[in-house]
Amino acid sequence: MMKIRRGFRAVALALTAGTLALALTGCTQYDTTKPSAARKAPVTGAERHVDAKAVGTAGTPGGFGTVDCRRAKCVALTFDAGPSENSPRLLDILKDRKVPATFFLLGKNHIAEHPDLVRRMAREGHELASHTWDHKILTDIGDDEIRDEFRRTDDAVERLTGRRPTLMRPPQGRTDDHVSALAKEEGLAQILWDVTCKDYETTDSALIRKRAVDQTRRDSIILLHDIYRGTVPAVPGIIDTLKERGYVFVTVPQLLAPGRAEPGTVYKP
């Protein structure tokens, strides 16, 4: 009996420590939706017309066509914090391999400095989304600042491409229910990830490639950054290896189709 009591006490202490650690790190909990769940959402006739534009880049210059991820083994390649001087080479690689990507663009010093690259991304059939204007941690700032981070980026993309982003990725993935409510007001869904290559801490392209392919599974959303020197050289190997394993590359809207990204919802594989 003494051993059992000691066991319960150890579990209780561990749970308490875990709760305290969660509180001390400032972590928050929030609901997320998997791509597979989004695909099961009912789609009305009116929404089908919208979805056809959102998920099917066929018919647009450089379009990649449509994919049904209910049947195909899909994966989404995403890039944060660009455009940058590395983006032209990346776009060449994606065009050569006929792979669409989703770009979560950063406003200050990126969209503002590389407007032609933003236009090229849109022209070649990629999905353009927001990574905010100034990469501020949204859970640490006030409502007006959060709205400004959203609106300045969305306005800039819309001016350059004629299309306003409907997807947003919070800096460092840090969000909560309040940020989600403000994102909903702005018509933005939040997109997180399940594959991180930590390309911000290494220039070893082979290591970045290995991290990507080792973690990827069906419906994965791969996080990369085209602002780092080692990332773009890793992309051909990531694409080629995953294609050999039967994966099909899609944009995030294609991954969710025939469902659509609902404003205020947080999506994560």
C-alpha positions, -999 to +999 in steps of 0.1 A: +000+000+000+029+024+008+043+018-027+010+026-043+006+058-023+041+069-032+032+062-069+002+084-067+022+111-050+048+110-077+022+113-104+005+142-087+038+160-083+047+154-120+013+168-131+017+199-108+052+205-122+039+202-158+011+227-151+035+251-135+059+248-164+031+255-188+021+286-169+057+298-165+064+295-202+033+315-211+020+287-233-017+287-242-040+261-254-063+265-284-082+242-307-068+232-341-083+216-371-066+189-392-066+192-430-084+159-432-112+173-411-114+204-432-118+182-463-149+166-447-167+199-442-198+202-463-194+225-494-223+245-508-228+252-545-217+288-541-186+277-521-176+253-549-171+282-572-149+300-547-130+268-540-123+262-576-105+295-577-088+289-544-075+253-550-072+252-587-046+273-603-053+257-636-061+283-662-038+309-646-003+316-659+021+290-646-008+271-630-001+237-614-036+222-619-058+206-593-053+177-569-078+158-548-061+153-515-090+129-504-073+104-527-037+116-532-010+116-506-006+153-504+020+175-487+022+213-486+056+231-489+055+265-472+081+293-469+081+320-442+095+355-440+103+362-476+107+374-503+144+377-502+174+376-525+172+338-524+136+337-537+144+339-575+164+307-573+137+291-553+110+301-578+132+287-606+134+253-588+096+252-581+088+261-617+113+235-631+098+208-609+062+220-613+057+223-576+033+249-560+041+264-527+025+286-501+045+318-492+038+334-459+052+368-467+067+393-443+058+430-450+086+452-437+119+448-456+105+420-477+073+427-496+082+463-495+117+456-509+108+429-534+075+438-550+085+422-583+090+388-566+056+390-550+041+396-584+061+367-598+050+343-570+013+351-578+019+350-616+035+315-613+006+300-594+017+300-558-005+309-528+004+341-511-003+345-474+006+367-445+034+363-419+025+398-405+042+431-413+069+433-387+070+398-372+058+410-338+047+382-314+009+386-316+002+373-281+024+401-267+008+431-283-025+450-282-055+447-304-047+477-326-012+465-332-024+431-341-049+445-366-021+467-380+002+437-385-026+419-404-039+448-425-006+463-437+006+430-451-028+422-467-031+456-482+004+454-497-002+420-512-036+431-526-021+462-542+006+441-559-015+411-570-051+421-569-059+393-544-061+397-507-046+369-485-070+347-466-043+328-447-019+339-420+009+323-400+016+339-366+053+346-359+069+317-340+035+300-343+024+318-312-013+324-311-043+321-288-081+324-289-080+362-288-056+364-317-079+339-335-109+362-329-091+392-344-079+371-373-115+361-379-125+398-381-099+403-408-110+372-428-078+352-420-074+316-411-042+306-393-019+279-407+006+261-384+029+232-394+040+197-383+074+195-400+101+220-389+136+218-404+151+244-381+168+260-410+173+291-389+200+274-369+220+257-397+234+263-432+238+225-437+215+219-467+218+181-464+207+183-428+177+205-437+167+180-464+170+151-440+149+168-414+122+175-439+119+141-455+123+122-422+093+140-406+069+142-435+038+121-436+005+125-455-011+159-450+021+174-436+028+211-438+065+217-441+080+249-426+110+264-444+124+299-447+137+312-480+156+339-462+183+315-450+213+306-470+211+268-465+174+264-473+170+269-510+198+244-519+179+218-499+147+222-518+155+201-549+164+171-527+133+175-505+110+176-536+127+147-554+129+124-524+092+130-514+080+126-550+099+092-551+079+083-519+046+090-536+038+124-523+021+151-543+029+188-536-001+212-532-008+246-518-025+249-484-059+257-499-055+226-521-047+205-490-080+216-474-102+212-505-130+207-511-133+224-477-120+259-474-100+277-447-124+293-423-114+327-409-104+324-372-097+287-374-062+274-366-052+245-390-024+221-381-018+185-393 
